[in-house]
Every structure is written in C-alpha cells, then in structure tokens.
Amino acid sequence: MIEFVLMFSLSAPAIDLGQLTLPDDHQITIAARATNVRQMALGSDGTLFAGSRKEGKVYAFQDRDNDGRYEQRTLIASGLTMPSGVAIKDNDLYVAAVDKIWRYRNITPLKSPLPQAELLFDQLPDNRHHGWKYLKFGPDQLLYFNIGAPCNICLSPAPFATIARLNPNSTLELIAQGVRNSVGFDWHPETRHLWFTDNGRDHLGDDQPSDELNRLTAPGQHFGYPFIHAADIPDPDFSVSSMDKYQPPAYNLGAHVAPLGMTFYTGNTLPRADQNTLFIAEHGSWNRSKKVGYRVVKLRIAQGKVVSHQPFISGWLQGEEHWGRPNDLIVDRDGTLLISDDYAGVIYRVSKKQGP
C-alpha cells in the first residue's frame, strides 16, 4: 500500500522545532512522519526504511523531488510483534520481530506488488521484556542484533543479555555477554571495533548505575550484567568474587539517560564531525525523580577512548515535560544526519546551516 503524505499538512500535529537547541552552524527540519518510528536503514537507492515497536509496522520513505523531505510513504508490513529493528543488505530488507527475523528480497527499488516476507530465523526467545531488536550488518557482512535480558535484574540463561550474530549457516553466535539491553551499536569506521550502548538496571536510585557505552575488542567478552554495573558497582542481589573478568565500560553516559541508537559519522557535510565522531540518541528517563536524557549527544573517540562528550541537540525535555524522544540516528547519502523520534512520530534531518 502506497500512501502520499503532505509533510506539513493541517492534519499533522504541530511541532515547534524552535524549542530545540543545536550548534549555531547546524539546522534541523522534519524529513518524514510516521507513528512510533524506531530504527532506520537506508537503501542504496535512497529509500529509507523504519521499524516501529508499539505500532507493529514497517515503513519505507522516498524523497521524490530531492528536497530533503520524504513525501512518499509505503507500508511494508503490519501486525508484527515489535518490529523495531530493520537492516538493509544489497537490495534485501531484514526485519526483526521479537522472536523472528524476516527477509524481503529485492525490495529496492520499490515496486508493486511488494515482495513477500521470508522467514530467515525463528529460534529467538519470545519474551517481550527487552525483546525488541536492533539490527545491523557488520564489516564481516554478518547480521548482528541484541537479545535483551527478560527482566530488570536477573540471572537468565543464554541467549539472554547478549549481542549475537547469524553465521552463514544460520547458526547463532553470542559475541558479547553480560549486556542487559543494548538497543544501539555501530562499528568504528577505522578500527572496525564494535561499540554499543547498554541501559543500566533500574531501582538503585536516581544517580546509579550509569548507562554505558562499551567497546568489544574480542568475541565472547563479558560486560558484567547482572553482577557488575557501570565500572565498579556490585549488584546487591548477585555476589561476585572478582571484577577482573568483566569488561569495564568504555565510558559512563549517566544514570537513566537511556542511550539507544548510535552511529559513527561517515559523511563529510556536518561541521566539526568526522569518522571519530559518535552520535548517540538518549531516549530519556522514565523512573527518575528529575528527568534526564531526551537529547542527542556527540562524543569524540581517539585511540579507543572517549575524549569529549557534549550535548548536540537538546530541548525535547522542557522542565519535567517532554514532547519528543530521540531514538535512532543514521547518516543519509548527502552526509546529513537523520534522527527518528518514536514519541513525536517524526524523522528529523540535521544539516549544515546555509548562509544568507
């Protein structure tokens, strides 16, 4: 089903972009609208795909006149269980529901009728708690995704609390363990190390434990959950004899900021951003006495370490009320940055501000 969307029609909810603060030489616009948009993936022909979590839908967007707005929206799938994660390889679209991964062969360029979904893998847990997936193809051309812990804090059997990949024979390999809930990862463009966000456990107070940014340097490393949180906080419910066997975070992002999607910048149009620049979407706290997050942050990576960390876009949180929740980020073909917002139901475009 193909539907044409007038991006700024009277029926669309008003969004005041003037409430957002970003660097003076950047500008932000609305590129697309769809309810509950989560992870995004970009086809080689410029078709933008996005999954959802609550809506159970997957969309494709097209910018027919190259004006930076995706006017045409196509419904790819509906009725799926939390199809948050999407990925593209060659011309095939991959969609992750909670316990299944589907493939749509030769979906780009879009044509009618759309290809039928093929079941690629169905050996995943069906738990909905932290069950939604984030999908990406790695430099090795294998499909990577998270399998979250089915709880706030518990000692759950494999494959829970991991990051996994599908090998060519469709066997599951767990490449990172002790990962409570990672809903964002990417590979450094130069070192090819996998970096990923991880959401810390709840109910240890407002200010601990910190949410994490981690770096995987060897398959099989364990990142501490449920025994250790952040770098050095033992869990009160699980004893541990030694912290040495667990990988400490590459960086502590702050408690309850809820870091989700992330991307290393691979374009050449945003000011002061290069392949060592990492953008992370902070979805925002839900159980803190004073809300935090609800922003996009910018980090500088050098020699495997974070050397700077600063707000990039803020303003979705006004006092203790929020009107948006950034969720995922990708680099468009022209080097601009696309940001999905599952709360406001839009995809933003961040670009270099044009001169007078």
BALOBA-1460 file (C-alpha; in Angstrom, 3 decimals):
// residues 356
<rec num="1" residu="m" x="0.000" y="0.000" z="0.000"/>
<rec num="2" residu="i" x="1.473" y="3.325" z="-1.062"/>
<rec num="3" residu="e" x="0.275" y="6.491" z="0.583"/>
<rec num="4" residu="f" x="1.302" y="10.056" z="-0.190"/>
<rec num="5" residu="v" x="1.979" y="12.232" z="2.848"/>
<rec num="6" residu="l" x="1.905" y="16.027" z="2.761"/>
<rec num="7" residu="m" x="4.677" y="16.704" z="5.219"/>
<rec num="8" residu="f" x="3.204" y="19.854" z="6.734"/>
<rec num="9" residu="s" x="-0.497" y="19.269" z="6.209"/>
<rec num="10" residu="l" x="-3.015" y="20.771" z="8.602"/>
<rec num="11" residu="s" x="-3.807" y="17.300" z="9.950"/>
<rec num="12" residu="a" x="-0.227" y="16.733" z="11.080"/>
<rec num="13" residu="p" x="0.487" y="17.617" z="14.734"/>
<rec num="14" residu="a" x="2.362" y="20.873" z="15.215"/>
<rec num="15" residu="i" x="5.995" y="20.511" z="16.267"/>
<rec num="16" residu="d" x="7.924" y="23.573" z="17.384"/>
<rec num="17" residu="l" x="11.482" y="22.970" z="16.229"/>
<rec num="18" residu="g" x="12.376" y="26.330" z="17.732"/>
<rec num="19" residu="q" x="12.429" y="24.641" z="21.143"/>
<rec num="20" residu="l" x="15.459" y="22.607" z="20.077"/>
<rec num="21" residu="t" x="18.975" y="23.836" z="20.764"/>
<rec num="22" residu="l" x="21.804" y="22.759" z="18.469"/>
<rec num="23" residu="p" x="25.100" y="24.260" z="17.291"/>
<rec num="24" residu="d" x="24.726" y="27.608" z="15.526"/>
<rec num="25" residu="d" x="26.031" y="26.302" z="12.208"/>
<rec num="26" residu="h" x="23.505" y="23.443" z="12.088"/>
<rec num="27" residu="q" x="19.807" y="23.383" z="11.236"/>
<rec num="28" residu="i" x="17.046" y="20.840" z="11.882"/>
<rec num="29" residu="t" x="13.964" y="20.129" z="9.784"/>
<rec num="30" residu="i" x="11.280" y="17.435" z="9.614"/>
<rec num="31" residu="a" x="12.088" y="14.869" z="6.935"/>
<rec num="32" residu="a" x="9.248" y="12.360" z="7.423"/>
<rec num="33" residu="r" x="6.293" y="11.469" z="9.626"/>
<rec num="34" residu="a" x="5.115" y="8.080" z="10.874"/>
<rec num="35" residu="t" x="3.798" y="6.878" z="14.217"/>
<rec num="36" residu="n" x="6.321" y="5.328" z="16.626"/>
<rec num="37" residu="v" x="9.305" y="5.254" z="14.227"/>
<rec num="38" residu="r" x="12.270" y="3.400" z="15.743"/>
<rec num="39" residu="q" x="15.363" y="2.050" z="13.954"/>
<rec num="40" residu="m" x="16.124" y="3.228" z="10.426"/>
<rec num="41" residu="a" x="18.007" y="1.710" z="7.493"/>
<rec num="42" residu="l" x="18.963" y="3.302" z="4.186"/>
<rec num="43" residu="g" x="18.815" y="1.531" z="0.840"/>
<rec num="44" residu="s" x="21.436" y="2.183" z="-1.833"/>
<rec num="45" residu="d" x="18.792" y="3.900" z="-3.986"/>
<rec num="46" residu="g" x="17.921" y="6.324" z="-1.187"/>
<rec num="47" residu="t" x="14.830" y="4.536" z="0.117"/>
<rec num="48" residu="l" x="14.609" y="4.981" z="3.877"/>
<rec num="49" residu="f" x="13.137" y="2.156" z="5.958"/>
<rec num="50" residu="a" x="11.937" y="2.398" z="9.556"/>
<rec num="51" residu="g" x="10.513" y="-0.075" z="12.032"/>
<rec num="52" residu="s" x="8.220" y="0.566" z="14.979"/>
<rec num="53" residu="r" x="7.703" y="-1.053" z="18.339"/>
<rec num="54" residu="k" x="4.147" y="-0.416" z="19.570"/>
<rec num="55" residu="e" x="2.606" y="0.018" z="16.114"/>
<rec num="56" residu="g" x="3.810" y="-3.310" z="14.714"/>
<rec num="57" residu="k" x="4.507" y="-1.699" z="11.331"/>
<rec num="58" residu="v" x="7.434" y="-1.224" z="8.953"/>
<rec num="59" residu="y" x="7.568" y="1.707" z="6.551"/>
<rec num="60" residu="a" x="9.556" y="2.829" z="3.538"/>
<rec num="61" residu="f" x="10.002" y="6.510" z="2.696"/>
<rec num="62" residu="q" x="11.063" y="8.143" z="-0.556"/>
<rec num="63" residu="d" x="12.162" y="11.678" z="-1.369"/>
<rec num="64" residu="r" x="10.851" y="12.011" z="-4.908"/>
<rec num="65" residu="d" x="11.986" y="15.582" z="-5.603"/>
<rec num="66" residu="n" x="15.262" y="15.654" z="-3.616"/>
<rec num="67" residu="d" x="14.130" y="18.463" z="-1.346"/>
<rec num="68" residu="g" x="15.097" y="16.750" z="1.908"/>
<rec num="69" residu="r" x="11.545" y="15.618" z="2.705"/>
<rec num="70" residu="y" x="10.358" y="12.050" z="2.265"/>
<rec num="71" residu="e" x="6.930" y="12.797" z="0.795"/>
<rec num="72" residu="q" x="6.024" y="9.251" z="-0.198"/>
<rec num="73" residu="r" x="5.408" y="6.626" z="2.468"/>
<rec num="74" residu="t" x="4.875" y="2.932" z="1.782"/>
<rec num="75" residu="l" x="3.573" y="0.464" z="4.335"/>
<rec num="76" residu="i" x="5.803" y="-2.608" z="4.053"/>
<rec num="77" residu="a" x="4.368" y="-4.735" z="6.858"/>
<rec num="78" residu="s" x="1.850" y="-4.584" z="9.701"/>
<rec num="79" residu="g" x="0.679" y="-6.835" z="12.503"/>
<rec num="80" residu="l" x="4.199" y="-7.811" z="13.551"/>
<rec num="81" residu="t" x="5.317" y="-8.135" z="17.167"/>
<rec num="82" residu="m" x="7.539" y="-5.168" z="17.991"/>
<rec num="83" residu="p" x="9.327" y="-4.904" z="14.606"/>
<rec num="84" residu="s" x="11.655" y="-2.220" z="15.917"/>
<rec num="85" residu="g" x="14.794" y="-3.374" z="14.110"/>
<rec num="86" residu="v" x="15.461" y="-3.073" z="10.374"/>
<rec num="87" residu="a" x="18.579" y="-3.529" z="8.257"/>
<rec num="88" residu="i" x="19.479" y="-3.496" z="4.560"/>
<rec num="89" residu="k" x="21.992" y="-5.678" z="2.734"/>
<rec num="90" residu="d" x="22.286" y="-5.380" z="-1.027"/>
<rec num="91" residu="n" x="18.636" y="-4.921" z="-2.045"/>
<rec num="92" residu="d" x="17.129" y="-7.069" z="0.709"/>
<rec num="93" residu="l" x="15.325" y="-5.740" z="3.789"/>
<rec num="94" residu="y" x="15.649" y="-7.563" z="7.128"/>
<rec num="95" residu="v" x="13.063" y="-7.020" z="9.854"/>
<rec num="96" residu="a" x="13.281" y="-8.300" z="13.435"/>
<rec num="97" residu="a" x="10.141" y="-9.052" z="15.382"/>
<rec num="98" residu="v" x="10.632" y="-10.292" z="18.944"/>
<rec num="99" residu="d" x="11.329" y="-13.963" z="18.169"/>
<rec num="100" residu="k" x="11.735" y="-13.950" z="14.392"/>
<rec num="101" residu="i" x="13.798" y="-12.317" z="11.675"/>
<rec num="102" residu="w" x="12.159" y="-11.811" z="8.299"/>
<rec num="103" residu="r" x="13.696" y="-11.019" z="4.911"/>
<rec num="104" residu="y" x="12.126" y="-9.164" z="1.977"/>
<rec num="105" residu="r" x="14.185" y="-9.979" z="-1.118"/>
<rec num="106" residu="n" x="14.844" y="-7.357" z="-3.784"/>
<rec num="107" residu="i" x="12.684" y="-4.755" z="-2.100"/>
<rec num="108" residu="t" x="14.588" y="-1.881" z="-3.684"/>
<rec num="109" residu="p" x="13.724" y="-0.238" z="-5.907"/>
<rec num="110" residu="l" x="10.167" y="-0.339" z="-4.551"/>
<rec num="111" residu="k" x="7.637" y="-1.813" z="-6.926"/>
<rec num="112" residu="s" x="4.129" y="-3.221" z="-6.811"/>
<rec num="113" residu="p" x="3.418" y="-5.823" z="-5.648"/>
<rec num="114" residu="l" x="5.854" y="-5.741" z="-2.755"/>
<rec num="115" residu="p" x="7.884" y="-8.918" z="-2.130"/>
<rec num="116" residu="q" x="6.522" y="-11.436" z="0.344"/>
<rec num="117" residu="a" x="8.283" y="-11.864" z="3.665"/>
<rec num="118" residu="e" x="10.542" y="-14.909" z="4.032"/>
<rec num="119" residu="l" x="11.256" y="-16.350" z="7.461"/>
<rec num="120" residu="l" x="15.013" y="-16.199" z="7.947"/>
<rec num="121" residu="f" x="15.377" y="-17.249" z="11.601"/>
<rec num="122" residu="d" x="12.866" y="-18.227" z="14.287"/>
<rec num="123" residu="q" x="14.983" y="-19.582" z="17.149"/>
<rec num="124" residu="l" x="14.832" y="-16.492" z="19.354"/>
<rec num="125" residu="p" x="13.133" y="-16.074" z="22.759"/>
<rec num="126" residu="d" x="9.577" y="-14.740" z="22.631"/>
<rec num="127" residu="n" x="9.855" y="-12.674" z="25.843"/>
<rec num="128" residu="r" x="8.671" y="-9.120" z="25.242"/>
<rec num="129" residu="h" x="10.540" y="-7.567" z="28.169"/>
<rec num="130" residu="h" x="13.585" y="-6.039" z="26.396"/>
<rec num="131" residu="g" x="12.632" y="-8.294" z="23.498"/>
<rec num="132" residu="w" x="12.695" y="-5.776" z="20.650"/>
<rec num="133" residu="k" x="15.740" y="-5.924" z="18.414"/>
<rec num="134" residu="y" x="18.294" y="-3.609" z="16.835"/>
<rec num="135" residu="l" x="19.737" y="-4.946" z="13.567"/>
<rec num="136" residu="k" x="22.883" y="-4.098" z="11.626"/>
<rec num="137" residu="f" x="25.226" y="-5.831" z="9.222"/>
<rec num="138" residu="g" x="28.825" y="-5.769" z="10.377"/>
<rec num="139" residu="p" x="32.024" y="-5.332" z="8.368"/>
<rec num="140" residu="d" x="32.083" y="-9.141" z="8.098"/>
<rec num="141" residu="q" x="28.706" y="-8.989" z="6.277"/>
<rec num="142" residu="l" x="27.019" y="-10.930" z="9.091"/>
<rec num="143" residu="l" x="23.780" y="-9.841" z="10.738"/>
<rec num="144" residu="y" x="24.133" y="-8.600" z="14.342"/>
<rec num="145" residu="f" x="21.370" y="-7.981" z="16.890"/>
<rec num="146" residu="n" x="20.723" y="-7.695" z="20.619"/>
<rec num="147" residu="i" x="18.887" y="-10.201" z="22.824"/>
<rec num="148" residu="g" x="17.931" y="-8.271" z="25.949"/>
<rec num="149" residu="a" x="17.554" y="-9.567" z="29.485"/>
<rec num="150" residu="p" x="13.921" y="-10.631" z="30.155"/>
<rec num="151" residu="c" x="13.766" y="-8.602" z="33.370"/>
<rec num="152" residu="n" x="15.147" y="-5.604" z="35.206"/>
<rec num="153" residu="i" x="17.722" y="-7.703" z="37.031"/>
<rec num="154" residu="c" x="18.022" y="-11.493" z="36.911"/>
<rec num="155" residu="l" x="20.449" y="-14.285" z="36.122"/>
<rec num="156" residu="s" x="18.953" y="-15.561" z="32.893"/>
<rec num="157" residu="p" x="20.286" y="-18.347" z="30.656"/>
<rec num="158" residu="a" x="21.812" y="-17.798" z="27.228"/>
<rec num="159" residu="p" x="20.979" y="-16.331" z="24.797"/>
<rec num="160" residu="f" x="19.526" y="-13.579" z="27.016"/>
<rec num="161" residu="a" x="21.602" y="-10.477" z="27.848"/>
<rec num="162" residu="t" x="23.823" y="-10.767" z="24.782"/>
<rec num="163" residu="i" x="24.673" y="-9.345" z="21.402"/>
<rec num="164" residu="a" x="24.541" y="-12.066" z="18.758"/>
<rec num="165" residu="r" x="25.202" y="-12.592" z="15.091"/>
<rec num="166" residu="l" x="23.889" y="-15.004" z="12.488"/>
<rec num="167" residu="n" x="26.594" y="-17.020" z="10.756"/>
<rec num="168" residu="p" x="26.271" y="-18.002" z="7.068"/>
<rec num="169" residu="n" x="24.727" y="-21.369" z="8.020"/>
<rec num="170" residu="s" x="22.115" y="-19.509" z="10.128"/>
<rec num="171" residu="t" x="23.594" y="-20.604" z="13.446"/>
<rec num="172" residu="l" x="23.539" y="-18.138" z="16.309"/>
<rec num="173" residu="e" x="26.844" y="-16.952" z="17.785"/>
<rec num="174" residu="l" x="26.895" y="-14.917" z="21.001"/>
<rec num="175" residu="i" x="29.680" y="-12.386" z="20.580"/>
<rec num="176" residu="a" x="29.090" y="-10.250" z="23.696"/>
<rec num="177" residu="q" x="27.721" y="-11.417" z="27.045"/>
<rec num="178" residu="g" x="26.562" y="-9.638" z="30.187"/>
<rec num="179" residu="v" x="24.746" y="-6.965" z="28.164"/>
<rec num="180" residu="r" x="21.464" y="-6.028" z="29.842"/>
<rec num="181" residu="n" x="19.750" y="-4.225" z="26.983"/>
<rec num="182" residu="s" x="21.641" y="-2.768" z="24.050"/>
<rec num="183" residu="v" x="19.400" y="-1.038" z="21.527"/>
<rec num="184" residu="g" x="22.177" y="0.632" z="19.573"/>
<rec num="185" residu="f" x="25.565" y="-0.292" z="18.170"/>
<rec num="186" residu="d" x="27.960" y="0.541" z="15.355"/>
<rec num="187" residu="w" x="31.484" y="-0.220" z="14.164"/>
<rec num="188" residu="h" x="34.231" y="2.364" z="14.273"/>
<rec num="189" residu="p" x="34.955" y="3.164" z="10.606"/>
<rec num="190" residu="e" x="38.734" y="2.918" z="11.114"/>
<rec num="191" residu="t" x="39.347" y="0.264" z="13.791"/>
<rec num="192" residu="r" x="36.242" y="-1.858" z="13.000"/>
<rec num="193" residu="h" x="35.671" y="-2.423" z="16.722"/>
<rec num="194" residu="l" x="32.039" y="-2.832" z="17.740"/>
<rec num="195" residu="w" x="30.786" y="-0.098" z="20.073"/>
<rec num="196" residu="f" x="27.386" y="-0.396" z="21.745"/>
<rec num="197" residu="t" x="25.121" y="1.319" z="24.248"/>
<rec num="198" residu="d" x="23.718" y="-0.559" z="27.239"/>
<rec num="199" residu="n" x="20.883" y="0.530" z="29.510"/>
<rec num="200" residu="g" x="21.676" y="0.087" z="33.205"/>
<rec num="201" residu="r" x="19.371" y="-1.581" z="35.705"/>
<rec num="202" residu="d" x="16.578" y="0.274" z="37.483"/>
<rec num="203" residu="h" x="15.718" y="0.818" z="41.161"/>
<rec num="204" residu="l" x="19.160" y="1.587" z="42.565"/>
<rec num="205" residu="g" x="18.382" y="5.279" z="42.907"/>
<rec num="206" residu="d" x="18.422" y="8.407" z="40.791"/>
<rec num="207" residu="d" x="22.144" y="8.515" z="40.159"/>
<rec num="208" residu="q" x="23.283" y="4.926" z="39.753"/>
<rec num="209" residu="p" x="24.154" y="2.857" z="37.931"/>
<rec num="210" residu="s" x="25.310" y="4.753" z="34.881"/>
<rec num="211" residu="d" x="24.170" y="3.715" z="31.440"/>
<rec num="212" residu="e" x="27.122" y="2.542" z="29.408"/>
<rec num="213" residu="l" x="29.000" y="2.906" z="26.159"/>
<rec num="214" residu="n" x="31.010" y="-0.270" z="25.562"/>
<rec num="215" residu="r" x="33.634" y="-1.461" z="23.105"/>
<rec num="216" residu="l" x="34.013" y="-5.087" z="22.030"/>
<rec num="217" residu="t" x="37.595" y="-5.970" z="21.116"/>
<rec num="218" residu="a" x="37.292" y="-9.789" z="21.074"/>
<rec num="219" residu="p" x="34.282" y="-12.112" z="20.578"/>
<rec num="220" residu="g" x="32.875" y="-13.563" z="23.783"/>
<rec num="221" residu="q" x="33.796" y="-10.757" z="26.167"/>
<rec num="222" residu="h" x="31.531" y="-10.364" z="29.217"/>
<rec num="223" residu="f" x="30.377" y="-6.877" z="30.229"/>
<rec num="224" residu="g" x="29.258" y="-7.606" z="33.767"/>
<rec num="225" residu="y" x="25.465" y="-7.851" z="33.879"/>
<rec num="226" residu="p" x="23.892" y="-8.849" z="36.256"/>
<rec num="227" residu="f" x="26.890" y="-8.880" z="38.610"/>
<rec num="228" residu="i" x="28.587" y="-5.534" z="37.973"/>
<rec num="229" residu="h" x="27.114" y="-2.252" z="36.763"/>
<rec num="230" residu="a" x="28.966" y="0.695" z="35.240"/>
<rec num="231" residu="a" x="32.626" y="0.206" z="36.135"/>
<rec num="232" residu="d" x="32.537" y="-0.774" z="39.795"/>
<rec num="233" residu="i" x="29.032" y="-1.117" z="41.289"/>
<rec num="234" residu="p" x="28.325" y="-4.661" z="42.535"/>
<rec num="235" residu="d" x="24.691" y="-5.656" z="42.239"/>
<rec num="236" residu="p" x="23.068" y="-6.060" z="45.674"/>
<rec num="237" residu="d" x="21.232" y="-9.199" z="44.538"/>
<rec num="238" residu="f" x="24.173" y="-11.047" z="42.957"/>
<rec num="239" residu="s" x="27.533" y="-11.620" z="44.578"/>
<rec num="240" residu="v" x="30.733" y="-11.595" z="42.570"/>
<rec num="241" residu="s" x="34.185" y="-12.827" z="43.551"/>
<rec num="242" residu="s" x="36.212" y="-10.734" z="41.129"/>
<rec num="243" residu="m" x="35.584" y="-7.823" z="38.793"/>
<rec num="244" residu="d" x="38.672" y="-8.532" z="36.721"/>
<rec num="245" residu="k" x="36.998" y="-10.982" z="34.332"/>
<rec num="246" residu="y" x="34.422" y="-8.407" z="33.221"/>
<rec num="247" residu="q" x="34.974" y="-5.696" z="30.647"/>
<rec num="248" residu="p" x="34.528" y="-2.202" z="32.122"/>
<rec num="249" residu="p" x="32.583" y="0.377" z="30.119"/>
<rec num="250" residu="a" x="34.470" y="2.448" z="27.613"/>
<rec num="251" residu="y" x="32.512" y="5.388" z="29.012"/>
<rec num="252" residu="n" x="29.759" y="6.090" z="31.542"/>
<rec num="253" residu="l" x="26.976" y="8.103" z="29.917"/>
<rec num="254" residu="g" x="24.994" y="8.871" z="33.076"/>
<rec num="255" residu="a" x="22.239" y="7.138" z="35.010"/>
<rec num="256" residu="h" x="18.836" y="6.688" z="33.362"/>
<rec num="257" residu="v" x="19.577" y="8.703" z="30.204"/>
<rec num="258" residu="a" x="18.530" y="5.587" z="28.200"/>
<rec num="259" residu="p" x="21.024" y="5.602" z="25.315"/>
<rec num="260" residu="l" x="19.581" y="3.823" z="22.298"/>
<rec num="261" residu="g" x="20.586" y="4.218" z="18.652"/>
<rec num="262" residu="m" x="24.060" y="5.402" z="17.758"/>
<rec num="263" residu="t" x="26.146" y="5.991" z="14.678"/>
<rec num="264" residu="f" x="29.686" y="6.909" z="13.795"/>
<rec num="265" residu="y" x="29.602" y="9.795" z="11.369"/>
<rec num="266" residu="t" x="30.680" y="8.767" z="7.867"/>
<rec num="267" residu="g" x="29.624" y="11.833" z="5.895"/>
<rec num="268" residu="n" x="31.515" y="14.985" z="5.003"/>
<rec num="269" residu="t" x="28.968" y="17.791" z="5.311"/>
<rec num="270" residu="l" x="28.360" y="18.382" z="9.033"/>
<rec num="271" residu="p" x="30.738" y="20.904" z="10.591"/>
<rec num="272" residu="r" x="33.343" y="19.532" z="13.001"/>
<rec num="273" residu="a" x="32.354" y="15.893" z="12.507"/>
<rec num="274" residu="d" x="34.467" y="13.093" z="11.079"/>
<rec num="275" residu="q" x="34.887" y="9.324" z="11.411"/>
<rec num="276" residu="n" x="35.895" y="9.673" z="15.054"/>
<rec num="277" residu="t" x="32.600" y="11.406" z="15.879"/>
<rec num="278" residu="l" x="29.924" y="9.308" z="17.548"/>
<rec num="279" residu="f" x="26.308" y="10.456" z="17.868"/>
<rec num="280" residu="i" x="24.036" y="8.786" z="20.443"/>
<rec num="281" residu="a" x="20.282" y="9.237" z="20.930"/>
<rec num="282" residu="e" x="19.256" y="9.439" z="24.585"/>
<rec num="283" residu="h" x="15.648" y="8.315" z="24.820"/>
<rec num="284" residu="g" x="15.247" y="9.750" z="28.316"/>
<rec num="285" residu="s" x="14.468" y="8.561" z="31.837"/>
<rec num="286" residu="w" x="11.138" y="7.114" z="32.933"/>
<rec num="287" residu="n" x="11.728" y="6.348" z="36.633"/>
<rec num="288" residu="r" x="13.928" y="9.149" z="37.910"/>
<rec num="289" residu="s" x="12.649" y="11.860" z="40.293"/>
<rec num="290" residu="k" x="14.053" y="14.503" z="37.940"/>
<rec num="291" residu="k" x="14.083" y="13.603" z="34.266"/>
<rec num="292" residu="v" x="17.326" y="13.366" z="32.278"/>
<rec num="293" residu="g" x="18.220" y="12.463" z="28.710"/>
<rec num="294" residu="y" x="15.802" y="13.327" z="25.901"/>
<rec num="295" residu="r" x="18.650" y="14.627" z="23.750"/>
<rec num="296" residu="v" x="21.343" y="13.699" z="21.239"/>
<rec num="297" residu="v" x="24.937" y="13.744" z="22.420"/>
<rec num="298" residu="k" x="28.166" y="13.969" z="20.471"/>
<rec num="299" residu="l" x="31.304" y="12.115" z="21.518"/>
<rec num="300" residu="r" x="34.828" y="12.256" z="20.203"/>
<rec num="301" residu="i" x="36.729" y="8.952" z="20.028"/>
<rec num="302" residu="a" x="40.523" y="8.742" z="19.900"/>
<rec num="303" residu="q" x="42.675" y="5.627" z="20.298"/>
<rec num="304" residu="g" x="39.768" y="3.608" z="21.621"/>
<rec num="305" residu="k" x="38.743" y="6.148" z="24.259"/>
<rec num="306" residu="v" x="36.151" y="8.879" z="24.622"/>
<rec num="307" residu="v" x="37.989" y="12.190" z="24.786"/>
<rec num="308" residu="s" x="34.972" y="14.526" z="24.721"/>
<rec num="309" residu="h" x="31.260" y="14.266" z="25.429"/>
<rec num="310" residu="q" x="28.830" y="17.115" z="24.909"/>
<rec num="311" residu="p" x="25.166" y="17.785" z="24.121"/>
<rec num="312" residu="f" x="24.470" y="18.071" z="20.406"/>
<rec num="313" residu="i" x="20.687" y="18.605" z="20.333"/>
<rec num="314" residu="s" x="18.502" y="19.258" z="23.369"/>
<rec num="315" residu="g" x="15.102" y="20.778" z="24.047"/>
<rec num="316" residu="w" x="12.783" y="17.784" z="23.748"/>
<rec num="317" residu="l" x="12.614" y="17.996" z="27.538"/>
<rec num="318" residu="q" x="11.055" y="21.232" z="28.820"/>
<rec num="319" residu="g" x="11.207" y="21.311" z="32.599"/>
<rec num="320" residu="e" x="9.757" y="17.945" z="33.612"/>
<rec num="321" residu="e" x="7.648" y="17.566" z="30.460"/>
<rec num="322" residu="h" x="8.892" y="16.061" z="27.214"/>
<rec num="323" residu="w" x="7.432" y="16.342" z="23.734"/>
<rec num="324" residu="g" x="9.893" y="14.121" z="21.897"/>
<rec num="325" residu="r" x="12.210" y="11.153" z="22.458"/>
<rec num="326" residu="p" x="15.111" y="10.672" z="20.003"/>
<rec num="327" residu="n" x="15.598" y="7.012" z="19.262"/>
<rec num="328" residu="d" x="17.950" y="6.229" z="16.351"/>
<rec num="329" residu="l" x="20.379" y="8.014" z="14.035"/>
<rec num="330" residu="i" x="21.802" y="7.281" z="10.600"/>
<rec num="331" residu="v" x="23.806" y="9.243" z="8.035"/>
<rec num="332" residu="d" x="21.907" y="9.990" z="4.835"/>
<rec num="333" residu="r" x="23.578" y="9.766" z="1.424"/>
<rec num="334" residu="d" x="24.219" y="13.511" z="1.347"/>
<rec num="335" residu="g" x="26.012" y="13.466" z="4.705"/>
<rec num="336" residu="t" x="23.132" y="14.894" z="6.721"/>
<rec num="337" residu="l" x="22.023" y="13.192" z="9.933"/>
<rec num="338" residu="l" x="18.595" y="11.578" z="10.245"/>
<rec num="339" residu="i" x="17.100" y="11.145" z="13.734"/>
<rec num="340" residu="s" x="13.959" y="9.148" z="14.491"/>
<rec num="341" residu="d" x="11.593" y="10.187" z="17.288"/>
<rec num="342" residu="d" x="9.142" y="7.472" z="18.304"/>
<rec num="343" residu="y" x="7.254" y="9.790" z="20.675"/>
<rec num="344" residu="a" x="6.674" y="12.731" z="18.316"/>
<rec num="345" residu="g" x="6.266" y="10.403" z="15.330"/>
<rec num="346" residu="v" x="8.765" y="12.108" z="13.052"/>
<rec num="347" residu="i" x="12.185" y="11.747" z="11.479"/>
<rec num="348" residu="y" x="14.365" y="14.866" z="11.674"/>
<rec num="349" residu="r" x="17.113" y="15.924" z="9.314"/>
<rec num="350" residu="v" x="20.164" y="17.778" z="10.693"/>
<rec num="351" residu="s" x="22.284" y="19.603" z="8.147"/>
<rec num="352" residu="k" x="24.766" y="22.413" z="7.832"/>
<rec num="353" residu="k" x="23.065" y="25.796" z="8.054"/>
<rec num="354" residu="q" x="23.070" y="27.581" z="4.749"/>
<rec num="355" residu="g" x="24.437" y="31.104" z="4.572"/>
<rec num="356" residu="p" x="22.325" y="34.176" z="3.788"/>
